[in-house]
Amino acid sequence: MKPRSITRLLAALATCFLASHVAQAHLTYGGRDFGTYSGLTNGTFTITDQTVTGNYGWADAADGILGDSHRGRAFRFRLLNPALVTLAVSANPGTNALVLTPAFSVYLGLGAVTPFAPSQTTNPPAADHDGSTASLAWRTSWVQTNLNPSATDESPTDGCWNALGDWKIGGDGDLPWDFSQLSSLIYKGSAAATGTASNVTSSFALAAGDYTVFIGGNDLASKVSGTAALGHGLAVTFSVTPAPVLSIAQKVFVAWPSGTATNWLLQSASTVSPNNWSDVTNTPVTVDGQPGVVLERSAAQQYFRMNYVP
């Protein structure tokens, strides 16, 4: 066999191996945990040198038909209090990966993580994946609800991943058609680079909880290209900023009838005495059509009167 033919054969075999390997992959977070944050102080964490198969996974999961979760990378984090979370995802091609057109979705909830729940079937419990019997049943139900009420299988879906909405996924130990056993991922928002852009950043106000971030490519045309089964590199920086804390100061609003002549002057006193009155110099404001002045809480202990000044 000629050297060039051998090279082509090895490339083809490598592509087939990669595709087969990805098809059997499970939803995991190994090496992709941003950590736990109180949400009360600033925090940041960067993960680099990650790859995702293909440059189209997110776009394929955002086209109205469920996509292959194996064409995305799952990351996780935990918030103990409400906070503003910012994600900055960029292409990180490295040595053996191509440039990614990054996009991501944020979900409340996690896929199954160890220790796995006791199995409901004869199969041992395991991490979630698109091809489990439980996942196939849910995908079929999704098709019946959203595309074809008469559907008897999961086609035309490629997996469980919904980049723009809620979705479920199960493992080998989950009982088919009992969707309460599946992992539920509740959509909270997304962001996507377009065209030739190689980075995307977005912020989300999130409540306390465990979250999944799914990152993939946003170039749907590349699904049928020669790079569809190749690795595309990415890096992501996760940041937490405390949610603003409101401070509500109690005030006193002293009002008078609208249309009152300008030569009436508001005065106050700590005791009712002829020589104890002083002018209130606060600038008048109008609240719901009512003229008056806004004073500090201590004014609640004062006496007020309108004094006519000719």
Secondary structure as GFF3:
##gff-version 3
##sequence-region A 1 310
A	DSSP	alpha_helix	3	23	.	.	.	ID=ss1
A	DSSP	beta_strand	33	37	.	.	.	ID=ss2
A	DSSP	beta_strand	43	53	.	.	.	ID=ss3
A	DSSP	alpha_helix	57	61	.	.	.	ID=ss4
A	DSSP	three_ten_helix	69	71	.	.	.	ID=ss5
A	DSSP	beta_strand	73	79	.	.	.	ID=ss6
A	DSSP	beta_strand	83	91	.	.	.	ID=ss7
A	DSSP	beta_strand	98	99	.	.	.	ID=ss8
A	DSSP	beta_strand	102	108	.	.	.	ID=ss9
A	DSSP	alpha_helix	133	146	.	.	.	ID=ss10
A	DSSP	beta_strand	167	169	.	.	.	ID=ss11
A	DSSP	three_ten_helix	179	181	.	.	.	ID=ss12
A	DSSP	beta_strand	183	192	.	.	.	ID=ss13
A	DSSP	beta_strand	199	206	.	.	.	ID=ss14
A	DSSP	beta_strand	209	217	.	.	.	ID=ss15
A	DSSP	three_ten_helix	220	224	.	.	.	ID=ss16
A	DSSP	beta_strand	231	242	.	.	.	ID=ss17
A	DSSP	beta_strand	251	255	.	.	.	ID=ss18
A	DSSP	beta_strand	264	269	.	.	.	ID=ss19
A	DSSP	beta_strand	278	279	.	.	.	ID=ss20
A	DSSP	beta_strand	285	287	.	.	.	ID=ss21
A	DSSP	beta_strand	290	296	.	.	.	ID=ss22
A	DSSP	three_ten_helix	297	301	.	.	.	ID=ss23
A	DSSP	beta_strand	303	308	.	.	.	ID=ss24
###
